[in-house]
Amino acid sequence: ADGNFQICNVLGLDDATLIGGPPRMLEGSLTDLRRQDAIIVNDVGARTRLAKRPTEPGGKSVPLQIGDTLEINDNRAVVVGICNVSRTFQSQPVIYTTYSRALKFAPRERKLLSFILVKAKAGQDLKALAGRIREDTELAAYTAAQFKEVTYRYYLKYTGIPINFGIAVGLGFLIGTAIAGQTFYNFTLENMRYFGTLKAMGATNGVLLSSLLVQSS
């Protein structure tokens, strides 16, 4: 442990069969999870978010390797394997271990209640009701519209969805523009002699341009 904190997805496998393990092991073996404090980490997480600090100032981070140790909720964990799995939605590191050990790493919390759904009386001011609940309980309280807005803001601010969507739209626009431009260029070259004939007959550039636009539409 070097003082860095990172949210991870911990998956607990059946202690007896280890069913549900990673489909592809890059280093180590799935059966190594039977060792004491053993965990298996996905390769992307080992290279990026769980990588060790550089040995020299300004150097590159050192990828996590077999034999390295981590602390998960103040519990010692030893890396016994590196696996290759699909990335999570937020690209968080994926850690495999046994189910009993996963409960040790992340025990059941005392407060198992996630939220309380309140049904207001007819004609009740929902914002005022949420405000009273917030004052009385000192907990967050939202109307349906407010909760929706909070969810939107979270995904816009803390996920890569807007950037990825913008990149996809931008690439689509650039590729579409390039293809359309190439098509118009080839069309113009193939019909250059006809444009020359029309030009000789007295057609203006505006007329030729209009004909191109009409045919393209």
Summary of the structure (lengths in Angstrom):
residues: 217
radius of gyration: 29.9
end to end distance: 63.5
largest distance: 90.7
contacts: 500
relative contact order: 0.11
helix: 44%
strand: 16%
